[in-house]
Amino acid sequence: MRDSLRPTSLKLFALLAALLATIPTHAQDWAKSRLEASPRHHEYATLHHGDRSLQAFVVYPEVKNKATVVILIHEIFGLSNWAKEMADELAAQGYIVVAPDLLSGAGPNNGGSDAFPDQDSTVKAVSGLNPDQVLADLDAATAYAKSLPAANGKVATVGFCWGGGKSFAFAAHSRDLAAAIVFYGTPPPDVSAVSAPVYGFYAGNDARVDATIPATIEAMKAANKKYQPVTYDGAGHGFMRAGEDPTAKPDAPTTEPNKKAREQAFASLNTILKQLSAKPTRLPARAAAHRAHPRQRQAAKPDPNCHDRPTMSEAM
């Protein structure tokens, strides 16, 4: 009896071993551990547009005042543990972070990123997402961000890899962004409709993406749009994740450049977001009209509330 079961047992063992071999990369346990140790408030929100529902991971900072919201757009690896951990790191700097799972409903049994069995199937699913649906999902995330009572009305996108490209594309689609931050992502075909400053962070050892930078500089300049790229020599594609991965091989040629690039880029990202948060809120239309016509302003009765409660659209 035992001998007859041995081949089956060996096959099951081999299958289990193969499955376990894929787990460390897909699960990113180090990122999960850091996330679980965070003191910040995490929650999931269900966003809606049309007949579609999607999940979003939301992290709140421990701050006194209303905060800028960052829409975090995940890598081609889906809403992974690292993407969530990155959201938590940004929240630690004082921002509310909304990270939509753009694979919501695309996984097995209508699940999201967590439902896929391995990294390869996740990559295939993200690669196959409908671009129009992605933009609609980001519209829903932005609307949700602007509705949060703890938010100050300013919204920026921060995208990585595949998500970096979507951050750039969304800047050409939405009129609600204060800034778009692109980490090693490619531009949309047409940048003429870009409505927000774009900040690009790129790796020196990433020829596929870097080859697009010169033409993007020219196109953004011709369209009179702000585009500020920076490239980190020696770093590889995905350095924001690889640069903090404790399992990275110390002797790998990009390990130290990735760490350095990650540290410098995170500091620059934080500076951009803090400057964005510090910008004064635009005046409501009525107050702006008074400023433009001093005689009318003198004749008008004072309105103590004209600066107190700008609408969300005015706050942008």
C-alpha positions, 0 to 999 in steps of 0.5 A: 500500500505504501509503495503504491502511494509513493509516486503520488506522494513524491509528485505532491511534495514536488508540487508543494516545493515548487509552490513554496519557492514562489512565495517569498518573491510574491508575498514580500514577507519583509514588507508585510512584517514592517506593515504589521508593526506600523502604528498608523491607522490602516483600513480598506475602502470600497470605491464605486464607479458605474457598476464597478467596485474596487478595493483601496488600501488607505493609510492615515498619518498621525497629524493634527491638521488636514493632509494632502492625499497621495494616490499610490499606483502599484507596480505591475506586481499588483497591490503587493505587500511592498506597495502597502508598506510604501503607502505606510511609509508615505503616511509616516511623512504626513500624507493620507495615502489611498492605494487602489487595487486595480486588479479588483475583481480580476483575480480568481473568484472575483478577487484582487491582487491577493487572489493570484497564485503567483507573481507571473499570473499577477503580471499577466493580469496587470498587463491585460487591464483595460487602460480606460478602466484604469483611468476610471478607477483612478478617477474614483480614487481621486473623488474618494480622496477629495471627499475625505474629511481629514483631507485638505483637497490637494491630491497627487499621484505617485506611481511605480513601474507600470504604475509610474506610466499610469501616473503620467497618463492620469495627469493627461486625463484628470484636471484634479491633480496638483502633481504627478510623480512618476517612478521609472514609468513611460509617458503617454503618447500625447502629453499636450493635455497634461494638467499638473507638474510631472516629476520623474525618477529614473534608474541609470541601468534601465535603458528601456524606460530611459530611452523615452526621457529625451523625447518626453523632455522635448514634448513637455517643453513644446506643450509648455508643461512642467517636467522635472526628471532625475536619473540615478546612476548605477541604480536598476529598474524598481530601485524604490522596492529593491533599495529597501529589500533586506533580502537583496544580495550584498554583492550584487552590482546594483544593491548599493546604487539602489539603496542610495537612489532609494534614499535620495529619491524618497527625500526628494519625493517628500520635499515635493509633497511638502512644498505642494502641501504648503502652497496656499489654497486658492481663494473662492471666486467671490473673494478673488473678484473683490481682490480684482476690484478694490473699489467694490471691495471697499463698498462691500460688507465684510464676509468673515466666511469667504476664506473659511470654507473653499470648495474642494474644486477651489482648493485645488 
